[in-house]
Each structure stands twice: as C-alpha cells, then as structure tokens.
C-alpha cells in the first residue's frame, strides 16, 4: 500500500471509529443540559416559577460549568481522555436523574449548578482529544460532525420531551420523568467509554502499524511547524490578544445563543398560542433539523476553503437578520418556524470554524489551555443570556426587548472575530 493510500485509510478509519461515538456522547450531553427548556412547560406550575426564576435556573448551570474547563482540557492533553470523559458522563447522568426530585426553586438552582460543574470538562476535553487524531486538514469537518450533536440533541429531544411531559406514572409528573429517564443514557455511555475510547493513536489496535505511523508523523509535523513559528507557555497563550478577542466574541455569541436555546420552547408556545406540548416538541424539532444541515455544510466549507473568520460571522449575521425580521414583518406561525430555523442554523453553524482556531496558531499544550479558557470564560454568557432574557420578559411582558438583546450580541460577537489579528488567525 502506498503512503497516500495508507494516509487515506487512516483518516477514514479514525473518522468512522471515533466520530459516531463522540457524537453520541454529545447528544447525551445536550439532552441533559437543555431538557429544562421543555421541562419548564410542566414544572413552572408545580414549583411556582416565573420567567425570571426560570431564566436564573437555566443560566446558573454555567456558573458551575465555569470552574473546571481548563483543568478538563489539560487532563485530556496530559493524562487520559477516556477516564476523564467516562467519569464526567457518569457523574452528570446521576445528577440529571436527581434533578427529577427537586421541590423548590432553590433546590433546582443547586441541581443545575452541580450539573454544570460535572459537565465542565467534557466539551473542551473532546476538542483537545480531536486534535490528537485529526490533522488541520480534517479538523473542521471532525468538529462539525461532533458538534452536529447540538442541533440533533434539540431535534430529538423536543419530540421525546413532548411525549414524556404528557405522562403521569407512579404519581410523578411528566417533567420529573423527563429528568429521571434522560440521565440514564449518560451513565450507560460513561461506562462504555472506558472500554471503547483509546487515548492516542498508538493505543488504537484497529489501526495498522503503518496507519499509526502515518497519523503520528503528520501530527508531529504540524506541531513542529507551529513550534517553529512561535512557542508559548500556557500563561502566555491565555494572555495572547487573539485568545482574549476570541473569548470576548464567544461570550457575546453565547449570551444570545443560550437565550434562544433555553427559551425556544417557551417562545414557540407563547407566540403560537399552542397548548399541546407534543405539538410544540415536534414543531420545535424543525429548526434544529435545519441547523444540523447548516452545521455540517459550514464545517465542510470551512475546511475546503481553509477559512474560519467569515464562517464564524456569516451564520450569526443571518440569525440576527432573521430575528430582526420577526420584529418587523407581519406575524404568522409559518413565518415563525422559518425564521427560527435560520436562527437555529446561525447559533450552531459557526462552531467548526471557531473551535479549530486555537490549535491552528498555538502549540498543543497552549492550545489545550486556550480551548478550555475560551470556552469556560465565554460560557458565563450562558448564565447571563437566559437570565437577562427572563428578566426582560418578566418586566415587559413581551419578548421584544430580549430579541433586541440577542441581535446585538450576535453582531458584536461576529465583528470581534472579524477584527481579530490576521497574522494569527486565518
């Protein structure tokens, strides 16, 4: 077999073996992180939650999430991906199940805070893990296929949640069963991770010796090339102007994005007037089906053109324009679904371009720390977005001011990436 054939074989086997499994883990992650968006349709009355309380309960997840992102990324780089990810999955699965037993707003706050802390190391850990297996040429596509789990999680989560919310088993409300049942997949996946996921190419018995040598040589060459350009310590990387700008951009993007994700079922319910939670679940899946396609196309295009900045900015400009359209155009339920589909695409399609950036201008250890730092700091936006949106809704009795806040955040985030230093970021 020629070197080129060996390389193609290695790339194909790695993608087929790792990406579907990591995708499955991330689906479980987003089901457990965002099921509160649908649970609130049933739990508001039981627990006496208003919009402000629900916004706080949704967002407080990210306070716990903030603390452990950088350590999680570094542990994958320097210790073991499979053990870190396995422990993370099992812990957050158990905490999701326990959320089904809360009886007050403060208990819900505590459960969401702990869930955020448990999930903290997962996402940056996987992003670093992908850099151990995929070259720069393939990394955007790999990230997009992994992160397609976000819209898929919403897409399948809506109909599932709509069905479970309608049940009343063993004298427990449907929203409690939503938490009880959706914690189980994470626990099962966590156990499977120990046996399925290899840490490094050298541990992969399903690769031939030639394929292991090829991928190791390619990744070593890339690290060496970056090291010749500039070698940074971890602390230098975290103070790097490009890293700080990317952090601010993602923070702004998350403020708007998480406000949309957590409030979408409630927005759909109130703006349409629908009361059937199963209908809301099924129709709510449509925008995220569109978002799945948009994410995959954006990842493919970003790698093909080797362009990252505009692939970050354009989807969010489109989301801002669509939300502005709802404020200006005559309203209808069909228009709402179409515009929400554009918004959903805009809130996920930038991921592949954005999260390949740090590993393209930083060496491995510094890139691992940067990914954790950027995502953990920016994730605080996930606290402010739902909370501010809830407060604005509570105060005004309307979503209009919250929509305006989201539009401004997406525009600011896009502009920040576009002005990022060109000599550092392509």
N, C-alpha and C positions, 0 to 999 in steps of 0.2 A: 504494500500500500504506500502511495506517495505521501510526502509531507502534507500537501494540500488536502488529500483525501483523509489523512489522519486528523487534521485540524477540523474539517467539516464534520467528521464522525464524532469527535469530542464535543464540539459545540452542540450538535444535535442531541447527543445522549444526555449531556448536562441539563439542557433545557427541558427535555422530556421527563427526566427523573426528578428534578428539584422544583421546577416552577408550579406544576399542578398541586404538589403537596403544600408548598408555601402559600399558594393561592387559597387552599382550603383552610389553612390556619388563619389567614387574614379575614376570610369570611366569618369564621367563628369569632374573631376579634371584633368585627364591626357589628355583628348581631348582638353581642353582649354590651358593647359600648353605647349603641344607639337605640336599643329596644325601649328605652324610657320614652322616646319620641312617640311611640304608639301606646305604650303602657299608660301614658298620661291621659289618653282619651277615656280610660276607665278609672284611673286612680285619683283623678282630681276630686271627684265627688266623695270617694271613700276617705281620703286623707285631708280634704278641705284645702286643696292647693289652688292658689290664684296664679295669674300669669307671672307675676314677679317671683313667687316661690318656685314655680316650675323652671323658670329661667336660671335661677340660682342652683337648683338641684341638677339641672343638665350641665351647667358650666363648672360646678365645683369638682367634677371629675378631673379637670385639668390642673387643679392645684396639687392634687396627689400625683398626677402624671408628670408634673414638672420636675420632681426631685431626682428621679433615678434614670433619666435618659442618657446622660453622658456615661455614668458607670456601666449601663447596659451595653452601650456601643463598644466601650473599651473591653468589657469582658468577652464579647464575641471575638474581638481582634486578638486578644492575648490569652484567652482561656478556652472556652468551649461554647459553640453556638447551640448544639443540641441540648446540653444540660441547662443552659440559661433559658432557652425558649421553652423547653419542657416544663421547668419549674414555674415559669411565668404563666403558661397556659393553664396548668392545673390550679394555681392559686386564683387566677381571675375567674375561672369556671366556678369554683366553690363560692367565691364572693358574689357572683351573679345569682347563684341559687339562693344564697342567704338574703339577697335583696327582696325576694318574694315574701319575706316575713316582717318587713318594716310596718310600723303602725303610726308614724308621725313624720312630719317634715324633717325634724332634726335627725331622726334615725335614717331617713332617706339621704340626707346630706352626708352622714357618716359613711353609709354604704357606698355612695358614689365616690367619695374621697378615697376610700381604701381600694376601690376598683381601679381608679386612676393610677394609684401607686403600684398596684400589681401589674398593670399593663405597660408600665413606663418603658421597660427595656425592650419590648417586642419589636416595635417598628424600626428604631434606629439599629437594633441588632440585626434585623433582616437586611436592611440596606447595606450595612457593612459586610454581612455574610455574602451577599450577591457579588461584592467586589472581590471576593476570594475565588469566584468561579467564572465570572464573565468579564471579557475584555471590554475596553471602552467602546469598541465597535458594536457590541451586543448589549451593553448595559442599559441603554434607554428602553429597548424592547423588553428586556427582562424586568425592569422596574414597572413598565406599563402592564405587563401580563400579571405581575404580582399584585399591583395596585388596582387592577380591574376588580379585585375582591371588594373594593369600597362600594362602587355602584351595584355590583352583584349582591352584596350583603343587603343593601337597601331594597333591591329589586325583589329578592326572595323573602326578605324579612317582612315586607309590607303585607303580602297575602297570608303568610304564616301567622303574623301578629293579628291580622283581622279575624282569622279563624279562631285562634286561641282566646282572644278577648271575648268571643261570644259564648264561651263555655263556662260552666259553674259546677266543677267537680268537687266532691268531698267538702262541700260548704265553703269552698275557696273561690274568690272572684277570678275572672279570666286574666286580669293583669298580673295577679300573683303567679298563676300558672305560666305566664309568659317568661317571667324571671326563672322560675323553678326549672322549666324544660330547656331553656336556651343556655343554661350554664353547663349542661351535660356534654355537648359536643366539644367544648374547650377542654374538659377533663380527659375525654377519650383521646383527642388529638395530642394532648400533652404526653400521655403515656406512649402513644405511637411514635412520637418524635424521638424518644430515646433510642428506639430500635431502627428507625428509618433514615435519619438525617446524618450524613457524615460531616465532620467539621471542615476537612480540607480535601483537595483532590487526591492527595496521597492516601487518604482513608477510603476512597471510593473503589471497592472491589469490582464494581460494574463497569469501570473504565479499564481498557487495556493499558499495559505498561507504556506503549507508545502514545496513547491519548493523554495519560497523566503527564508524561514528559512534555508533550506539546503545550498543554494548558499552563503548566508550571513555567515553562520557558517564556511564553507570551506574557503572562502576568508579571514575571520578573523583569522582562524587558521594559514594560510600561512603568513599573516602579522605579527602575534605574533611570529611565528618561526623565521622569518627574524630579527625581533626586538631583539630577544634574542641573535642572533649571533652578530650583530653589529648595533647600531643605529647611524645614521649620520644626521647631519644637511644638508640642501641643499648645502651650500657652501663647506662643506667637501666633499660631493658627487662629485661636479664639479671639485675638485682638486684631486680626487681619481686616482691613477695611472692607474687602469683598464679603467676608463672612458676616460682619456686622450689618452690612446693607442687605444681604440675603435674609438674615434673621428678622430685620425690620419688615422686609417685604412679605415674608411668610406669616409674620404676626398679623399684619393688616389683612392678608388674604384669609387667614383662619378666623378672624373676627367675623367677617362676612359669611364665610363658608359654613362654619359650625352653627351660626344663627339660622341659616337656611336648612341645614340637615336636621337639626333638632326640632325646629318649628314647622317643618314642611307638612306633616300630617295635620297639625292644628290649623295651619294656613289653608290647606285644602278643605278641611271640614267647614271652617267659618266662611270662606269666600264662595263655596258652592252651596252651603246650607245642607249638605248631606248629613244624615244621622246614622246610616248603615256603615259600621266600622269595616265590614268585609268589602264593601264597595270602595271605601277610602283606601284600604290596603291594596286592592287590585289596581285601581287607577293610579295610586301612588307609585306603583312599580314601573309605570310607563316612562317617566323622565329618567329613571336610573337605568333602564334598558338602553335608552339613547346615550346616556353617559358612558356606559360600558363600551359602546362602539367608538364614541369620541375619544376615550382614553387610549384604546388600542391603536387607532389611527394616528393620534398625536405622538405616541411612542415610536411607531414605525417611521413617521415623517421626521421626527427629531433626529433619529439615528441616520436615516437616509441622507438628510441634508447637513448633518452634524451641526445643527443649530439649536440652541437652547433658550435664549432670551425671549425671542418672539413667540416661541412655542409655549412659554410661560404666560406672556402678556395677552396674546390674542384671545384665548378662551375666556379670560376674565373680563376683558373689554366687552366681549359678546354677552356674558352674563349680566354685566352692568346695563348694557343697552336693552336686553330683554326685560329686566326688572323695571327699567325706566319706561318701557313700552306699556307695562301694566298700569303705571301711574297716569299715562297719557291717553291710551286707546280705550274705546268702548269695551266694556267687560262682557265676557261670556265664559262658560265653563270650558269650552273647546280651546279658546284662546289661552286660558289659564294653564291648561295642560301643555300646550305647545311652548309657551314662554317658560314654564317650569322645566321643560325638557332642555331648552337652551341653557338655562341657569345651571341645571344639574351637570350638563356637559362642561360648562365653564368652571365649575367648582372641583372637578377632578382631572380634566384633561391636561392640566399644567404639571401634574406630579412627575411623570417620567423625565421631562426636561429639567425640572428643578432639582430633583434628588440625585441626578448624575453630576451636577456641577461641582460639589466639593471634591470628589475623587478625581476630577479632571485637572485640578490645579494645586492639589495638596498631596503629599505623600501619605502612605497608608495609615500610620498611627494618627497623624494630624487630621486626615480626612475622617477617620472614625470619630474622633473627638468633635470635629466640626459638625458632622451629621447629628450627633447627639445634642450638641449645644444649640444648633439652629432649631431643631425640632422641639427640644424641651422648652426653650425660651419662647419660641413662637407659639407653642401650644397654649400658653397663657391666654392667647387670643381666643381659644376655645372656651375659656371661662367668661371673658368679657362679652363675646358675641351673643350667646343665648341670654345672658343676664341682662345686658343693655336692651336687647330686643324685647324681653319680657317686661322690663320696667317701662319702656316706651309704650308698649301695648297696654299695660295696666293704667298708665297715666292718661293716655289719649283716647283709649277705647278703639284704636284703629292701628293697622299695620303700616300706614303710610310713612311715618317718621322712622320706623325700623327699616323699611325698604330703602329709604334715602341713606341711612347709615351704612347699609350693606353695599350700595352702589359706590359710595365714597371710598370705602375700604378696598374694594376690588380695583378701583382706578389707582389709588395710592400704591398698592402692592405691585401692580404692573409697572408703573412708572419707576419705582425704585429698582427693579431688576433691569429695566432698560437703561438706566444711567449707571449701572454697576461698571467698574473699570474694565474696559475692553481688553486690556493686555492680560487680564487674569481670567476672564470668563468669555467664552465664545458664544 
